[in-house]
């Protein structure tokens, strides 16, 4: 497991100095590009608030999501290096730390070692929020595989009897980010997140992913459509930007509240 470099934040500096601890977001993603397309706005928003964002990137997407490099005649190790570099630059642009597990894609297979590593990152980061793939994707089995691993590790990290270092975690809420073909994946946009203020940052992070340049415009158009839906559901009195950009999420667990809002 290797670690990327995350920029320092005032909130983290305050926590080190004895101030209130920073909030923490953990993103569990199957491939090197997934976190950018699907959750780049949420990541950038959290980082802009001074929160700690850790991305657990299970594979480089070297076999299933690097067709351009294969067509250019590149070899497996070269492709991994390309995708790693892209993901590191994208994560740095968003203000997050990315960790690579090199578990191998197409197919991504659960192992006891990988479960231990994910439990360790949960206990280390103590996330307040978890972002990951939804349970269905008939076009890419790695995505639901990553979902199962993320949810299982969350449960194991709560268990005091599960071996490993670190304090057990609480029950951080989980949000599923939008898959590439939502209509075919049982995805229903239950949460619409306004990412207008960090859209330029997300777009710059997307442009770090040259191996999947064909997706830049697709995810720009999707952000526009979700933004239209957000404005329609928010009503006319919130002062939203004329061109609102948004991301969509689902919630697998109940929302906990003391009042309905």
N, C-alpha and C positions, 0 to 999 in steps of 0.2 A: 504494500500500500504506500502510495506516495502522496505528498501534500503539496498543494499550491500555495501561493503567497497572497494573503488578503491585505488590503490597505488598512492601516490603523484607523480607528474611529474615536471621536471624543467620548462616546458612551463607554467604550471598552477601556479607554484610559481612566475614566472615572471609576469604573468597577475595580480596576487594579489599585486605585488610590483609596479604596475603601468606600466608594460611593455605591449607589444602588446598582445591582447587576443589570447588564444589558439583556434585553429580550433576545431570544435565539430562535432562528428558523432553520430547520433541516429539510433539505430537498433530496429525495432518493430517486434517481433517474437511471433508466436503462442504458442510454447511449450518450455520447459526448454532446450532441446538439439538442437533445430533448429539453433540457432545462431552460434553454434560451427561447425556443419557439413558444413553449407552453406556459412558462412561468417567469420569463425574464422581467416582466413588469412588476410582479409581486416581489421578486428578489431585489430589484433596483429601489423600489419604495422602502422596503425594510432597511436596506443599507443606507439610504438617504436619511432615515430616522436615527442612524447610529446603531442599528441592531446588528448582531452577528448573524451571518448567513453562511451555512456550510452545505456544500453540494457533495453528496456521495454519488459519484458517477461509476456505475457498476462495470461498464464496458466502454471502449472507444468507438463502438459502432463500426468497427473496422471491416466486417464482412457484409453486413446487411445495409449499411447506410453510408457507403463510401464508393458508390458505383463510378463516379467520375475518376477517382484515383485508380481504380482497377482498370478502367478503359485506357488510361494513360500508361498502363504497363508497370505500375508501381508494385513493389512487393509488400508482404504483410507488415514487416517491421517498419517500413517507410510509411505505410498508411497509418499505423498506430501513432507514429511520431507526428504526422501531419494533424491528425484529429486531436491529439493531446495538446499540441500547440494552439490550435483553434479554440479548444475549450478553455484553456488557461487564459487566453487573451479575452475571450468573451466573459468569463467569470470576473476577471479583473475590471473590465469595463463596467460590469454591473455592481461591483463592490463586494464580491463574495469570495470565499475560499472554496476551491474545488479539490476533492480527493479522488484519486483513481484506484479502482480495485482490480482492473484488468481481468475480469471474470470470464471474458469470451462471449461474443454474441452469436446469434443465429446457429444454435440456440443458446440462450442464457439459462444456465442450469443451477439450481439451488444446491449448495453444499454446506456441510457443518461448519467449515472454516469461514465461509462467507457470512453465515448467520452470526458467528462469533464476532466478526469484524463489524457488522452492522449494529449489533448490540453494544459494542464498545463505543461506536460513534454516537449512538443515542445517549449513553450514560455520560460520555464526555461533554457533549454539547448541551444536554438537558433542554431539549427544544420546547419552546412555547407553542410552536406551530410546525406541522409536518406537511410537506407538499409531495405528491407522488402521482403515478399513473392511475387511471381507473382500472376496474376489474376486467374490462372487456376490450379486445381489439382483434378482430378476426383477420387483420392483415399483418399483424406483427406480434407473435407470441412472446417476444421478449418484454413487451410492455406490461401485460398482465402478470408475467413472472416477476418483474420488479415490484409490482404492486403487492403480490403475495409475500415477498421477502420483506418489504418495508413494513407491512402490517404485522407479520409474525415477529420481526425483531422488536417492534414497539411493545408487543405483549411480553416478550421474553425479557426486555430491559426493565419491565415493571416488577418482575418476579425476583424476590429477594434470594430465592434459592438457586437462581440461574448463575453459574460460575462466571467469573470475570471481574475485572477491576471496575471501579467507579461506583457512584451512588445510583440506586434505582431511580427511575424516572416516575413522573406522575402520569397523567393521561392527556397528552397534548392533542388538541383537535387536529384532525386530518382533513386536508382538502385535496381532491382529485383535480388535476389540471386537464385541460381539454385535449382529447386525442385528435389525430390528423383527420379522421373521418368520423365525426361525432354521431351522425345519424346511424352509422353501421355499428357503433360501439355502445349503444344504450346510454349515451351521455345526454344529460339534461342540465342546462345552465341554471343552477340554483343560486349561485353567487356571482354577481357581476362586479368586478373590481375596476375602479377608475384608475387607469395608468397614464392619463394624459400628461401629467407633469414629468413623467420619466420616459415618455415614449421615445424621445430622441436617443436616450441612453440605450433603450432596448434595441432600437434599430441599429445603432452602432455595434452592439453586441452581436446581432444577427449577421451583420456584414463581416464579422470575424470568421464566419463559418463558410469559407469559400467552397468546401467540399459539397455543400448543399445550397448553392446559390439559387437554385430553382425555387427554393422555399421563401426567399426574402419577400417577394411580392404577395405570395399566398398569405403569409402571416401578417403582413401589413393590412391587406384587405379584411382579414378576419378581425383584427383589432378595430377597424372602422365599423364593421357590422355589429360587433359586440358593444361598441360605444353607442351606436344608434339604439340598441335594445336597452342599454343602461339608462339613457336619457328618457326613453319611453316609460320605463318603470319608475324613474325617480320623480317625474312630474316637472312642472315648469318653474318652480320657485327655488331651485338649489344653485342657480348661477353657474351651471355647467358650461364648459367651453363649447363654442360652436362646433368644433370638430373633436368630439370626445373619443378617446381610445380606451379600450377595455379588454380584460381577460375574463374568461368564464371558468367556474369551478363547481364541483359537486362536493357534498358532505356525506360521508358514509356513516357517521355517528351523530347522535342527537346534539343539537345546540343546547348549551346550558344557559339559562337566563333567569333573572328575577322579575323581569317584566317583558312584555311583548313589544317589540319595536321593529 
